[in-house]
């Protein structure tokens, strides 16, 4: 999900954000997901403007299938 956020923002973690860009990284949110393996807690990266929509584990999704 870190790579997804880098693509969304246009720069990698620990790099300077592009000039004129107002959106930036803003820490992580903890999330519990249920899968075939049991319950796991993951850290989902956030952006300041709340526009980032992760594709691997979407907002509001709490069940994963097919992950080992």
mmCIF file of the N, C-alpha and C atoms, coordinates in Angstrom:
data_MODEL
# 
_entry.id   MODEL 
# 
loop_
_atom_site.group_PDB 
_atom_site.id 
_atom_site.type_symbol 
_atom_site.label_atom_id 
_atom_site.label_alt_id 
_atom_site.label_comp_id 
_atom_site.label_asym_id 
_atom_site.label_entity_id 
_atom_site.label_seq_id 
_atom_site.pdbx_PDB_ins_code 
_atom_site.Cartn_x 
_atom_site.Cartn_y 
_atom_site.Cartn_z 
_atom_site.occupancy 
_atom_site.B_iso_or_equiv 
_atom_site.pdbx_formal_charge 
_atom_site.auth_seq_id 
_atom_site.auth_comp_id 
_atom_site.auth_asym_id 
_atom_site.auth_atom_id 
_atom_site.pdbx_PDB_model_num 
ATOM 1   N N  . UNK A 1 1  ? 0.818   -1.179  0.000  1.00 0.00 ? 1  UNK A N  1 
ATOM 2   C CA . UNK A 1 1  ? 0.000   0.000   0.000  1.00 0.00 ? 1  UNK A CA 1 
ATOM 3   C C  . UNK A 1 1  ? 0.869   1.254   0.000  1.00 0.00 ? 1  UNK A C  1 
ATOM 4   N N  . UNK A 1 2  ? 2.069   1.120   0.508  1.00 0.00 ? 2  UNK A N  1 
ATOM 5   C CA . UNK A 1 2  ? 3.003   2.250   0.491  1.00 0.00 ? 2  UNK A CA 1 
ATOM 6   C C  . UNK A 1 2  ? 3.324   2.652   -0.952 1.00 0.00 ? 2  UNK A C  1 
ATOM 7   N N  . UNK A 1 3  ? 3.489   1.655   -1.831 1.00 0.00 ? 3  UNK A N  1 
ATOM 8   C CA . UNK A 1 3  ? 3.757   1.935   -3.252 1.00 0.00 ? 3  UNK A CA 1 
ATOM 9   C C  . UNK A 1 3  ? 2.535   2.579   -3.911 1.00 0.00 ? 3  UNK A C  1 
ATOM 10  N N  . UNK A 1 4  ? 1.339   2.166   -3.516 1.00 0.00 ? 4  UNK A N  1 
ATOM 11  C CA . UNK A 1 4  ? 0.125   2.768   -4.056 1.00 0.00 ? 4  UNK A CA 1 
ATOM 12  C C  . UNK A 1 4  ? 0.048   4.247   -3.676 1.00 0.00 ? 4  UNK A C  1 
ATOM 13  N N  . UNK A 1 5  ? 0.395   4.574   -2.431 1.00 0.00 ? 5  UNK A N  1 
ATOM 14  C CA . UNK A 1 5  ? 0.370   5.962   -1.989 1.00 0.00 ? 5  UNK A CA 1 
ATOM 15  C C  . UNK A 1 5  ? 1.432   6.781   -2.730 1.00 0.00 ? 5  UNK A C  1 
ATOM 16  N N  . UNK A 1 6  ? 2.610   6.199   -2.942 1.00 0.00 ? 6  UNK A N  1 
ATOM 17  C CA . UNK A 1 6  ? 3.659   6.900   -3.689 1.00 0.00 ? 6  UNK A CA 1 
ATOM 18  C C  . UNK A 1 6  ? 3.190   7.234   -5.101 1.00 0.00 ? 6  UNK A C  1 
ATOM 19  N N  . UNK A 1 7  ? 2.511   6.293   -5.744 1.00 0.00 ? 7  UNK A N  1 
ATOM 20  C CA . UNK A 1 7  ? 1.978   6.528   -7.085 1.00 0.00 ? 7  UNK A CA 1 
ATOM 21  C C  . UNK A 1 7  ? 0.902   7.616   -7.039 1.00 0.00 ? 7  UNK A C  1 
ATOM 22  N N  . UNK A 1 8  ? 0.035   7.561   -6.055 1.00 0.00 ? 8  UNK A N  1 
ATOM 23  C CA . UNK A 1 8  ? -1.040  8.551   -5.908 1.00 0.00 ? 8  UNK A CA 1 
ATOM 24  C C  . UNK A 1 8  ? -0.481  9.965   -5.713 1.00 0.00 ? 8  UNK A C  1 
ATOM 25  N N  . UNK A 1 9  ? 0.556   10.095  -4.864 1.00 0.00 ? 9  UNK A N  1 
ATOM 26  C CA . UNK A 1 9  ? 1.114   11.408  -4.557 1.00 0.00 ? 9  UNK A CA 1 
ATOM 27  C C  . UNK A 1 9  ? 2.139   11.880  -5.588 1.00 0.00 ? 9  UNK A C  1 
ATOM 28  N N  . UNK A 1 10 ? 2.777   10.939  -6.274 1.00 0.00 ? 10 UNK A N  1 
ATOM 29  C CA . UNK A 1 10 ? 3.770   11.317  -7.274 1.00 0.00 ? 10 UNK A CA 1 
ATOM 30  C C  . UNK A 1 10 ? 5.188   11.432  -6.749 1.00 0.00 ? 10 UNK A C  1 
ATOM 31  N N  . UNK A 1 11 ? 5.432   10.968  -5.536 1.00 0.00 ? 11 UNK A N  1 
ATOM 32  C CA . UNK A 1 11 ? 6.795   10.942  -5.005 1.00 0.00 ? 11 UNK A CA 1 
ATOM 33  C C  . UNK A 1 11 ? 6.905   9.852   -3.952 1.00 0.00 ? 11 UNK A C  1 
ATOM 34  N N  . UNK A 1 12 ? 8.136   9.342   -3.762 1.00 0.00 ? 12 UNK A N  1 
ATOM 35  C CA . UNK A 1 12 ? 8.372   8.246   -2.829 1.00 0.00 ? 12 UNK A CA 1 
ATOM 36  C C  . UNK A 1 12 ? 8.549   8.756   -1.401 1.00 0.00 ? 12 UNK A C  1 
ATOM 37  N N  . UNK A 1 13 ? 8.384   7.840   -0.451 1.00 0.00 ? 13 UNK A N  1 
ATOM 38  C CA . UNK A 1 13 ? 8.583   8.158   0.958  1.00 0.00 ? 13 UNK A CA 1 
ATOM 39  C C  . UNK A 1 13 ? 10.006  8.672   1.162  1.00 0.00 ? 13 UNK A C  1 
ATOM 40  N N  . UNK A 1 14 ? 10.172  9.671   2.002  1.00 0.00 ? 14 UNK A N  1 
ATOM 41  C CA . UNK A 1 14 ? 11.441  10.312  2.340  1.00 0.00 ? 14 UNK A CA 1 
ATOM 42  C C  . UNK A 1 14 ? 11.979  11.202  1.222  1.00 0.00 ? 14 UNK A C  1 
ATOM 43  N N  . UNK A 1 15 ? 11.242  11.396  0.139  1.00 0.00 ? 15 UNK A N  1 
ATOM 44  C CA . UNK A 1 15 ? 11.627  12.359  -0.894 1.00 0.00 ? 15 UNK A CA 1 
ATOM 45  C C  . UNK A 1 15 ? 10.861  13.652  -0.641 1.00 0.00 ? 15 UNK A C  1 
ATOM 46  N N  . UNK A 1 16 ? 11.375  14.739  -1.187 1.00 0.00 ? 16 UNK A N  1 
ATOM 47  C CA . UNK A 1 16 ? 10.654  16.009  -1.093 1.00 0.00 ? 16 UNK A CA 1 
ATOM 48  C C  . UNK A 1 16 ? 9.452   15.959  -2.010 1.00 0.00 ? 16 UNK A C  1 
ATOM 49  N N  . UNK A 1 17 ? 8.337   16.533  -1.550 1.00 0.00 ? 17 UNK A N  1 
ATOM 50  C CA . UNK A 1 17 ? 7.161   16.535  -2.418 1.00 0.00 ? 17 UNK A CA 1 
ATOM 51  C C  . UNK A 1 17 ? 7.357   17.548  -3.538 1.00 0.00 ? 17 UNK A C  1 
ATOM 52  N N  . UNK A 1 18 ? 6.760   17.298  -4.691 1.00 0.00 ? 18 UNK A N  1 
ATOM 53  C CA . UNK A 1 18 ? 6.906   18.205  -5.831 1.00 0.00 ? 18 UNK A CA 1 
ATOM 54  C C  . UNK A 1 18 ? 6.414   19.613  -5.492 1.00 0.00 ? 18 UNK A C  1 
ATOM 55  N N  . UNK A 1 19 ? 7.060   20.599  -6.073 1.00 0.00 ? 19 UNK A N  1 
ATOM 56  C CA . UNK A 1 19 ? 6.699   21.990  -5.838 1.00 0.00 ? 19 UNK A CA 1 
ATOM 57  C C  . UNK A 1 19 ? 5.257   22.251  -6.281 1.00 0.00 ? 19 UNK A C  1 
ATOM 58  N N  . UNK A 1 20 ? 4.522   22.943  -5.472 1.00 0.00 ? 20 UNK A N  1 
ATOM 59  C CA . UNK A 1 20 ? 3.148   23.281  -5.790 1.00 0.00 ? 20 UNK A CA 1 
ATOM 60  C C  . UNK A 1 20 ? 2.117   22.242  -5.371 1.00 0.00 ? 20 UNK A C  1 
ATOM 61  N N  . UNK A 1 21 ? 2.562   21.109  -4.863 1.00 0.00 ? 21 UNK A N  1 
ATOM 62  C CA . UNK A 1 21 ? 1.628   20.060  -4.440 1.00 0.00 ? 21 UNK A CA 1 
ATOM 63  C C  . UNK A 1 21 ? 1.251   20.283  -2.980 1.00 0.00 ? 21 UNK A C  1 
ATOM 64  N N  . UNK A 1 22 ? -0.047  20.297  -2.694 1.00 0.00 ? 22 UNK A N  1 
ATOM 65  C CA . UNK A 1 22 ? -0.494  20.548  -1.328 1.00 0.00 ? 22 UNK A CA 1 
ATOM 66  C C  . UNK A 1 22 ? -0.724  19.258  -0.539 1.00 0.00 ? 22 UNK A C  1 
ATOM 67  N N  . UNK A 1 23 ? -0.962  18.151  -1.218 1.00 0.00 ? 23 UNK A N  1 
ATOM 68  C CA . UNK A 1 23 ? -1.234  16.887  -0.540 1.00 0.00 ? 23 UNK A CA 1 
ATOM 69  C C  . UNK A 1 23 ? 0.082   16.191  -0.184 1.00 0.00 ? 23 UNK A C  1 
ATOM 70  N N  . UNK A 1 24 ? 0.119   15.538  0.981  1.00 0.00 ? 24 UNK A N  1 
ATOM 71  C CA . UNK A 1 24 ? 1.323   14.831  1.411  1.00 0.00 ? 24 UNK A CA 1 
ATOM 72  C C  . UNK A 1 24 ? 0.941   13.667  2.317  1.00 0.00 ? 24 UNK A C  1 
ATOM 73  N N  . UNK A 1 25 ? 1.938   12.881  2.697  1.00 0.00 ? 25 UNK A N  1 
ATOM 74  C CA . UNK A 1 25 ? 1.708   11.756  3.601  1.00 0.00 ? 25 UNK A CA 1 
ATOM 75  C C  . UNK A 1 25 ? 1.280   12.262  4.970  1.00 0.00 ? 25 UNK A C  1 
ATOM 76  N N  . UNK A 1 26 ? 0.484   11.440  5.667  1.00 0.00 ? 26 UNK A N  1 
ATOM 77  C CA . UNK A 1 26 ? -0.011  11.844  6.976  1.00 0.00 ? 26 UNK A CA 1 
ATOM 78  C C  . UNK A 1 26 ? -0.123  10.646  7.911  1.00 0.00 ? 26 UNK A C  1 
ATOM 79  N N  . UNK A 1 27 ? 0.922   9.849   7.991  1.00 0.00 ? 27 UNK A N  1 
ATOM 80  C CA . UNK A 1 27 ? 0.941   8.741   8.944  1.00 0.00 ? 27 UNK A CA 1 
ATOM 81  C C  . UNK A 1 27 ? 0.164   7.524   8.483  1.00 0.00 ? 27 UNK A C  1 
ATOM 82  N N  . UNK A 1 28 ? -0.307  6.761   9.462  1.00 0.00 ? 28 UNK A N  1 
ATOM 83  C CA . UNK A 1 28 ? -0.972  5.487   9.202  1.00 0.00 ? 28 UNK A CA 1 
ATOM 84  C C  . UNK A 1 28 ? -2.224  5.356   10.060 1.00 0.00 ? 28 UNK A C  1 
ATOM 85  N N  . UNK A 1 29 ? -3.151  4.559   9.595  1.00 0.00 ? 29 UNK A N  1 
ATOM 86  C CA . UNK A 1 29 ? -4.324  4.151   10.362 1.00 0.00 ? 29 UNK A CA 1 
ATOM 87  C C  . UNK A 1 29 ? -4.224  2.647   10.579 1.00 0.00 ? 29 UNK A C  1 
ATOM 88  N N  . UNK A 1 30 ? -4.598  2.187   11.765 1.00 0.00 ? 30 UNK A N  1 
ATOM 89  C CA . UNK A 1 30 ? -4.604  0.762   12.041 1.00 0.00 ? 30 UNK A CA 1 
ATOM 90  C C  . UNK A 1 30 ? -5.924  0.168   11.568 1.00 0.00 ? 30 UNK A C  1 
ATOM 91  N N  . UNK A 1 31 ? -5.856  -1.032  11.011 1.00 0.00 ? 31 UNK A N  1 
ATOM 92  C CA . UNK A 1 31 ? -7.048  -1.687  10.493 1.00 0.00 ? 31 UNK A CA 1 
ATOM 93  C C  . UNK A 1 31 ? -6.932  -3.187  10.746 1.00 0.00 ? 31 UNK A C  1 
ATOM 94  N N  . UNK A 1 32 ? -8.018  -3.804  11.181 1.00 0.00 ? 32 UNK A N  1 
ATOM 95  C CA . UNK A 1 32 ? -8.043  -5.258  11.357 1.00 0.00 ? 32 UNK A CA 1 
ATOM 96  C C  . UNK A 1 32 ? -8.771  -5.868  10.182 1.00 0.00 ? 32 UNK A C  1 
ATOM 97  N N  . UNK A 1 33 ? -8.167  -6.911  9.605  1.00 0.00 ? 33 UNK A N  1 
ATOM 98  C CA . UNK A 1 33 ? -8.787  -7.626  8.495  1.00 0.00 ? 33 UNK A CA 1 
ATOM 99  C C  . UNK A 1 33 ? -8.885  -9.104  8.836  1.00 0.00 ? 33 UNK A C  1 
ATOM 100 N N  . UNK A 1 34 ? -9.966  -9.725  8.388  1.00 0.00 ? 34 UNK A N  1 
ATOM 101 C CA . UNK A 1 34 ? -10.220 -11.146 8.617  1.00 0.00 ? 34 UNK A CA 1 
ATOM 102 C C  . UNK A 1 34 ? -9.990  -11.879 7.307  1.00 0.00 ? 34 UNK A C  1 
ATOM 103 N N  . UNK A 1 35 ? -9.249  -12.962 7.365  1.00 0.00 ? 35 UNK A N  1 
ATOM 104 C CA . UNK A 1 35 ? -9.004  -13.768 6.175  1.00 0.00 ? 35 UNK A CA 1 
ATOM 105 C C  . UNK A 1 35 ? -8.971  -15.239 6.508  1.00 0.00 ? 35 UNK A C  1 
ATOM 106 N N  . UNK A 1 36 ? -8.573  -16.037 5.546  1.00 0.00 ? 36 UNK A N  1 
ATOM 107 C CA . UNK A 1 36 ? -8.457  -17.472 5.744  1.00 0.00 ? 36 UNK A CA 1 
ATOM 108 C C  . UNK A 1 36 ? -7.428  -17.811 6.827  1.00 0.00 ? 36 UNK A C  1 
ATOM 109 N N  . UNK A 1 37 ? -6.508  -16.908 7.059  1.00 0.00 ? 37 UNK A N  1 
ATOM 110 C CA . UNK A 1 37 ? -5.410  -17.081 7.998  1.00 0.00 ? 37 UNK A CA 1 
ATOM 111 C C  . UNK A 1 37 ? -5.775  -16.657 9.415  1.00 0.00 ? 37 UNK A C  1 
ATOM 112 N N  . UNK A 1 38 ? -6.913  -16.014 9.603  1.00 0.00 ? 38 UNK A N  1 
ATOM 113 C CA . UNK A 1 38 ? -7.322  -15.469 10.901 1.00 0.00 ? 38 UNK A CA 1 
ATOM 114 C C  . UNK A 1 38 ? -7.407  -13.957 10.821 1.00 0.00 ? 38 UNK A C  1 
ATOM 115 N N  . UNK A 1 39 ? -7.240  -13.290 11.951 1.00 0.00 ? 39 UNK A N  1 
ATOM 116 C CA . UNK A 1 39 ? -7.314  -11.830 12.017 1.00 0.00 ? 39 UNK A CA 1 
ATOM 117 C C  . UNK A 1 39 ? -5.904  -11.254 12.006 1.00 0.00 ? 39 UNK A C  1 
ATOM 118 N N  . UNK A 1 40 ? -5.714  -10.203 11.211 1.00 0.00 ? 40 UNK A N  1 
ATOM 119 C CA . UNK A 1 40 ? -4.421  -9.518  11.155 1.00 0.00 ? 40 UNK A CA 1 
ATOM 120 C C  . UNK A 1 40 ? -4.654  -8.024  11.276 1.00 0.00 ? 40 UNK A C  1 
ATOM 121 N N  . UNK A 1 41 ? -3.747  -7.345  11.956 1.00 0.00 ? 41 UNK A N  1 
ATOM 122 C CA . UNK A 1 41 ? -3.812  -5.893  12.053 1.00 0.00 ? 41 UNK A CA 1 
ATOM 123 C C  . UNK A 1 41 ? -2.779  -5.312  11.093 1.00 0.00 ? 41 UNK A C  1 
ATOM 124 N N  . UNK A 1 42 ? -3.215  -4.394  10.249 1.00 0.00 ? 42 UNK A N  1 
ATOM 125 C CA . UNK A 1 42 ? -2.317  -3.798  9.263  1.00 0.00 ? 42 UNK A CA 1 
ATOM 126 C C  . UNK A 1 42 ? -2.305  -2.283  9.456  1.00 0.00 ? 42 UNK A C  1 
ATOM 127 N N  . UNK A 1 43 ? -1.251  -1.646  8.953  1.00 0.00 ? 43 UNK A N  1 
ATOM 128 C CA . UNK A 1 43 ? -1.126  -0.190  8.987  1.00 0.00 ? 43 UNK A CA 1 
ATOM 129 C C  . UNK A 1 43 ? -1.396  0.328   7.577  1.00 0.00 ? 43 UNK A C  1 
ATOM 130 N N  . UNK A 1 44 ? -2.417  1.141   7.432  1.00 0.00 ? 44 UNK A N  1 
ATOM 131 C CA . UNK A 1 44 ? -2.803  1.688   6.134  1.00 0.00 ? 44 UNK A CA 1 
ATOM 132 C C  . UNK A 1 44 ? -2.307  3.128   6.051  1.00 0.00 ? 44 UNK A C  1 
ATOM 133 N N  . UNK A 1 45 ? -1.460  3.452   5.059  1.00 0.00 ? 45 UNK A N  1 
ATOM 134 C CA . UNK A 1 45 ? -0.955  4.824   4.942  1.00 0.00 ? 45 UNK A CA 1 
ATOM 135 C C  . UNK A 1 45 ? -2.082  5.799   4.581  1.00 0.00 ? 45 UNK A C  1 
ATOM 136 N N  . UNK A 1 46 ? -1.940  7.049   5.051  1.00 0.00 ? 46 UNK A N  1 
ATOM 137 C CA . UNK A 1 46 ? -2.934  8.088   4.785  1.00 0.00 ? 46 UNK A CA 1 
ATOM 138 C C  . UNK A 1 46 ? -2.286  9.273   4.083  1.00 0.00 ? 46 UNK A C  1 
ATOM 139 N N  . UNK A 1 47 ? -3.127  10.072  3.429  1.00 0.00 ? 47 UNK A N  1 
ATOM 140 C CA . UNK A 1 47 ? -2.679  11.352  2.901  1.00 0.00 ? 47 UNK A CA 1 
ATOM 141 C C  . UNK A 1 47 ? -3.466  12.452  3.607  1.00 0.00 ? 47 UNK A C  1 
ATOM 142 N N  . UNK A 1 48 ? -2.945  13.654  3.596  1.00 0.00 ? 48 UNK A N  1 
ATOM 143 C CA . UNK A 1 48 ? -3.557  14.765  4.337  1.00 0.00 ? 48 UNK A CA 1 
ATOM 144 C C  . UNK A 1 48 ? -4.951  15.117  3.851  1.00 0.00 ? 48 UNK A C  1 
ATOM 145 N N  . UNK A 1 49 ? -5.200  15.024  2.560  1.00 0.00 ? 49 UNK A N  1 
ATOM 146 C CA . UNK A 1 49 ? -6.484  15.437  2.018  1.00 0.00 ? 49 UNK A CA 1 
ATOM 147 C C  . UNK A 1 49 ? -7.511  14.300  1.980  1.00 0.00 ? 49 UNK A C  1 
ATOM 148 N N  . UNK A 1 50 ? -7.129  13.104  2.402  1.00 0.00 ? 50 UNK A N  1 
ATOM 149 C CA . UNK A 1 50 ? -8.057  11.982  2.469  1.00 0.00 ? 50 UNK A CA 1 
ATOM 150 C C  . UNK A 1 50 ? -8.519  11.473  1.119  1.00 0.00 ? 50 UNK A C  1 
ATOM 151 N N  . UNK A 1 51 ? -7.741  11.710  0.074  1.00 0.00 ? 51 UNK A N  1 
ATOM 152 C CA . UNK A 1 51 ? -8.109  11.289  -1.280 1.00 0.00 ? 51 UNK A CA 1 
ATOM 153 C C  . UNK A 1 51 ? -7.595  9.908   -1.644 1.00 0.00 ? 51 UNK A C  1 
ATOM 154 N N  . UNK A 1 52 ? -6.642  9.381   -0.875 1.00 0.00 ? 52 UNK A N  1 
ATOM 155 C CA . UNK A 1 52 ? -6.022  8.101   -1.203 1.00 0.00 ? 52 UNK A CA 1 
ATOM 156 C C  . UNK A 1 52 ? -6.992  6.959   -0.953 1.00 0.00 ? 52 UNK A C  1 
ATOM 157 N N  . UNK A 1 53 ? -7.244  6.157   -1.991 1.00 0.00 ? 53 UNK A N  1 
ATOM 158 C CA . UNK A 1 53 ? -8.111  4.972   -1.912 1.00 0.00 ? 53 UNK A CA 1 
ATOM 159 C C  . UNK A 1 53 ? -7.248  3.750   -2.221 1.00 0.00 ? 53 UNK A C  1 
ATOM 160 N N  . UNK A 1 54 ? -6.802  2.999   -1.189 1.00 0.00 ? 54 UNK A N  1 
ATOM 161 C CA . UNK A 1 54 ? -5.974  1.818   -1.434 1.00 0.00 ? 54 UNK A CA 1 
ATOM 162 C C  . UNK A 1 54 ? -6.715  0.789   -2.290 1.00 0.00 ? 54 UNK A C  1 
ATOM 163 N N  . UNK A 1 55 ? -6.001  0.120   -3.178 1.00 0.00 ? 55 UNK A N  1 
ATOM 164 C CA . UNK A 1 55 ? -6.603  -0.889  -4.034 1.00 0.00 ? 55 UNK A CA 1 
ATOM 165 C C  . UNK A 1 55 ? -6.456  -2.293  -3.441 1.00 0.00 ? 55 UNK A C  1 
ATOM 166 N N  . UNK A 1 56 ? -5.387  -2.518  -2.689 1.00 0.00 ? 56 UNK A N  1 
ATOM 167 C CA . UNK A 1 56 ? -5.146  -3.836  -2.095 1.00 0.00 ? 56 UNK A CA 1 
ATOM 168 C C  . UNK A 1 56 ? -6.197  -4.153  -1.025 1.00 0.00 ? 56 UNK A C  1 
ATOM 169 N N  . UNK A 1 57 ? -6.416  -3.226  -0.113 1.00 0.00 ? 57 UNK A N  1 
ATOM 170 C CA . UNK A 1 57 ? -7.444  -3.347  0.921  1.00 0.00 ? 57 UNK A CA 1 
ATOM 171 C C  . UNK A 1 57 ? -8.213  -2.028  0.903  1.00 0.00 ? 57 UNK A C  1 
ATOM 172 N N  . UNK A 1 58 ? -9.377  -2.035  0.321  1.00 0.00 ? 58 UNK A N  1 
ATOM 173 C CA . UNK A 1 58 ? -10.151 -0.805  0.144  1.00 0.00 ? 58 UNK A CA 1 
ATOM 174 C C  . UNK A 1 58 ? -10.729 -0.296  1.459  1.00 0.00 ? 58 UNK A C  1 
ATOM 175 N N  . UNK A 1 59 ? -11.101 0.996   1.462  1.00 0.00 ? 59 UNK A N  1 
ATOM 176 C CA . UNK A 1 59 ? -11.745 1.583   2.634  1.00 0.00 ? 59 UNK A CA 1 
ATOM 177 C C  . UNK A 1 59 ? -13.025 0.807   2.934  1.00 0.00 ? 59 UNK A C  1 
ATOM 178 N N  . UNK A 1 60 ? -13.251 0.498   4.191  1.00 0.00 ? 60 UNK A N  1 
ATOM 179 C CA . UNK A 1 60 ? -14.448 -0.221  4.599  1.00 0.00 ? 60 UNK A CA 1 
ATOM 180 C C  . UNK A 1 60 ? -14.365 -1.728  4.442  1.00 0.00 ? 60 UNK A C  1 
ATOM 181 N N  . UNK A 1 61 ? -13.357 -2.222  3.754  1.00 0.00 ? 61 UNK A N  1 
ATOM 182 C CA . UNK A 1 61 ? -13.202 -3.666  3.567  1.00 0.00 ? 61 UNK A CA 1 
ATOM 183 C C  . UNK A 1 61 ? -12.570 -4.264  4.815  1.00 0.00 ? 61 UNK A C  1 
ATOM 184 N N  . UNK A 1 62 ? -13.148 -5.336  5.332  1.00 0.00 ? 62 UNK A N  1 
ATOM 185 C CA . UNK A 1 62 ? -12.569 -5.972  6.511  1.00 0.00 ? 62 UNK A CA 1 
ATOM 186 C C  . UNK A 1 62 ? -12.375 -7.476  6.313  1.00 0.00 ? 62 UNK A C  1 
ATOM 187 N N  . UNK A 1 63 ? -12.664 -7.997  5.130  1.00 0.00 ? 63 UNK A N  1 
ATOM 188 C CA . UNK A 1 63 ? -12.424 -9.415  4.841  1.00 0.00 ? 63 UNK A CA 1 
ATOM 189 C C  . UNK A 1 63 ? -11.519 -9.541  3.627  1.00 0.00 ? 63 UNK A C  1 
ATOM 190 N N  . UNK A 1 64 ? -10.533 -10.416 3.740  1.00 0.00 ? 64 UNK A N  1 
ATOM 191 C CA . UNK A 1 64 ? -9.642  -10.734 2.633  1.00 0.00 ? 64 UNK A CA 1 
ATOM 192 C C  . UNK A 1 64 ? -9.746  -12.216 2.341  1.00 0.00 ? 64 UNK A C  1 
ATOM 193 N N  . UNK A 1 65 ? -9.698  -12.557 1.082  1.00 0.00 ? 65 UNK A N  1 
ATOM 194 C CA . UNK A 1 65 ? -9.686  -13.971 0.743  1.00 0.00 ? 65 UNK A CA 1 
ATOM 195 C C  . UNK A 1 65 ? -8.555  -14.223 -0.244 1.00 0.00 ? 65 UNK A C  1 
ATOM 196 N N  . UNK A 1 66 ? -7.988  -15.401 -0.166 1.00 0.00 ? 66 UNK A N  1 
ATOM 197 C CA . UNK A 1 66 ? -6.931  -15.780 -1.089 1.00 0.00 ? 66 UNK A CA 1 
ATOM 198 C C  . UNK A 1 66 ? -5.534  -15.371 -0.669 1.00 0.00 ? 66 UNK A C  1 
ATOM 199 N N  . UNK A 1 67 ? -5.369  -14.730 0.484  1.00 0.00 ? 67 UNK A N  1 
ATOM 200 C CA . UNK A 1 67 ? -4.033  -14.383 0.976  1.00 0.00 ? 67 UNK A CA 1 
ATOM 201 C C  . UNK A 1 67 ? -3.596  -15.415 1.992  1.00 0.00 ? 67 UNK A C  1 
ATOM 202 N N  . UNK A 1 68 ? -2.348  -15.828 1.907  1.00 0.00 ? 68 UNK A N  1 
ATOM 203 C CA . UNK A 1 68 ? -1.804  -16.797 2.868  1.00 0.00 ? 68 UNK A CA 1 
ATOM 204 C C  . UNK A 1 68 ? -0.935  -16.083 3.888  1.00 0.00 ? 68 UNK A C  1 
# 
